[in-house]
Amino acid sequence: MKESAGLLLWREREAAPGAAREIEVLVVHPSGPYNRAAPWGIPKGEIDAGENSEEAARREVREETGIDVTGPVSSLGWVDYTRSRKRVHAFAARAPEGAIARCASWEIDRAEWVSPEVARERMQRDQQAFLDRLLTQGTPATAPTPRLAPTTTPPGTPARRRG
C-alpha cells in the first residue's frame, strides 16, 4: 500500500469587531489536464525513505506551497482511500503569520484559503475526514471555535466513506 502525508493548514479569518472568530483552511488543486475536474485536497505527497509521516508532511507543504511550517502540529490520523490502495496521514498546523496561498511546484495549479464549508465542497471525499477531525478536536486556545458538524470517526482510526 502506498503511503503519503500532508498538512491541513488553518488560520484565523479576519472578522468584524464583535463577530465570532472563524478559520480558513488551505486547499490545493492537482495540476495537469487529466486533473482538470479532480477534487482539491490538502498539500501532501509520498513519504520518502528515512522520513516519518510528520517530516514528509512538512516537506510536502514546503515543496508545493512554499510555506515552511516550523511550529507544532497535531495528528489528524490517517485514511485509506476507498478507490485506490493508498493511506494518507495528516496533521493540522496553524499557518505561519503572513502565509500566502501560492503554487510553488508543478504538482499543483491552484492554492486557496477557504472556509471549512467551501473546503468540504471542494475536497477529495476521503480527505474530508481530516477536516472533520480538525473541527472536532479544535485548534489551540488562541483560535476560534470551528463551526461544522463533527465526524463520527474518532481521530486515529481509519475513515472510510461510502457512497
C-alpha positions in Angstrom: 0.0 0.0 0.0 1.3 3.5 -0.9 1.6 6.0 1.9 1.6 9.7 1.8 1.4 12.5 4.3 0.2 16.1 4.4 -0.8 19.1 6.5 -4.2 20.7 6.9 -3.1 24.3 7.5 -5.5 26.8 9.1 -5.5 30.4 10.0 -8.0 32.8 11.6 -10.2 34.7 9.2 -10.5 38.4 9.8 -13.8 39.2 11.3 -15.8 42.4 12.1 -15.5 43.6 15.7 -17.7 41.6 17.9 -18.2 38.9 15.3 -17.5 35.2 16.1 -14.0 34.2 15.1 -13.7 31.7 12.3 -11.0 29.8 10.5 -9.9 29.3 6.9 -8.0 26.2 5.6 -5.6 25.9 2.8 -6.6 23.6 -0.1 -4.7 22.8 -3.3 -5.7 21.5 -6.7 -3.5 19.0 -8.6 -2.1 20.2 -11.9 -2.3 18.7 -15.4 -5.0 18.4 -18.0 -6.0 15.0 -16.6 -6.8 16.6 -13.2 -8.9 19.5 -14.6 -12.0 18.1 -12.9 -10.2 16.5 -10.0 -11.1 17.4 -6.4 -9.0 19.7 -4.2 -7.2 18.4 -1.2 -4.5 19.1 1.4 -0.9 19.6 0.3 0.5 16.1 0.5 2.9 13.6 -1.1 4.7 10.3 -0.7 6.8 9.6 2.4 10.5 9.3 1.4 12.8 6.5 2.7 14.1 7.5 6.1 11.3 10.1 6.8 8.5 9.7 9.2 5.0 10.9 8.3 5.3 14.3 10.1 8.6 15.1 8.3 7.1 14.2 5.0 4.0 16.3 5.6 6.1 19.4 6.5 8.4 18.8 3.4 5.4 18.4 1.0 3.8 21.6 2.2 7.0 23.5 1.7 7.6 22.0 -1.7 4.1 22.5 -3.0 3.2 25.9 -1.5 6.4 27.4 -0.3 5.1 27.6 3.3 7.6 26.5 5.9 5.8 25.1 8.9 8.2 25.0 11.9 5.7 25.2 14.7 3.8 22.4 16.4 1.5 20.1 14.5 -1.2 17.7 15.8 -2.1 14.4 14.3 -5.4 14.0 12.4 -4.8 10.3 12.0 -5.0 8.6 8.6 -7.5 7.5 6.0 -7.3 4.7 3.4 -8.6 5.9 0.1 -11.7 4.0 -1.0 -10.8 3.9 -4.7 -7.1 3.2 -4.5 -4.6 1.4 -2.4 -3.3 4.5 -0.6 -3.1 5.5 3.0 -2.8 9.2 3.7 -1.5 10.5 7.1 -2.5 14.1 8.0 -1.5 16.7 10.6 -3.0 20.0 11.4 -1.0 23.1 11.9 -1.6 26.8 12.3 -0.2 28.6 9.3 2.8 30.9 9.9 1.9 34.6 10.2 1.6 36.1 6.7 1.5 32.7 4.9 0.3 33.2 1.3 -1.6 30.6 -0.7 0.6 30.0 -3.8 1.8 27.3 -6.1 5.5 26.6 -5.6 5.5 23.4 -7.5 4.4 22.0 -10.9 2.4 19.4 -8.9 -0.4 21.9 -8.1 -2.1 24.6 -10.2 -4.1 26.4 -7.6 -3.9 27.0 -3.8 -6.5 29.0 -1.8 -7.5 29.9 1.7 -11.2 29.0 2.0 -13.8 28.5 4.8 -14.3 25.0 6.1 -17.7 24.9 4.3 -16.1 25.6 0.9 -13.2 23.2 1.6 -15.8 20.4 2.3 -17.4 21.1 -1.1 -14.1 21.0 -3.0 -12.1 18.4 -1.2 -11.4 14.8 -2.2 -14.1 12.8 -0.5 -11.8 10.6 1.6 -9.8 13.7 2.9 -13.0 15.3 4.3 -12.4 13.2 7.4 -9.3 15.3 8.2 -11.4 18.5 8.1 -14.0 16.8 10.3 -11.3 15.8 12.8 -9.7 19.3 12.8 -13.1 20.8 13.6 -13.9 18.2 16.3 -10.6 18.4 18.1 -10.4 22.1 17.7 -7.4 24.3 17.4 -5.3 25.9 20.1 -6.8 28.2 22.6 -6.0 31.3 20.6 -8.0 30.0 17.7 -11.8 30.2 17.1 -14.3 27.5 17.7 -14.8 25.8 14.3 -18.4 25.6 13.1 -19.2 22.4 11.2 -20.8 19.2 12.4 -18.1 16.8 13.8 -17.5 13.4 12.2 -18.4 10.2 14.0 -15.0 8.8 13.2 -12.6 9.4 16.1 -9.1 10.7 15.3 -6.5 7.9 14.6 -9.0 5.5 13.2 -9.4 4.8 9.5 -12.2 6.7 7.9 -14.0 5.0 5.1 -16.5 6.9 3.1 -19.3 5.1 1.3 -21.5 6.3 -1.4 
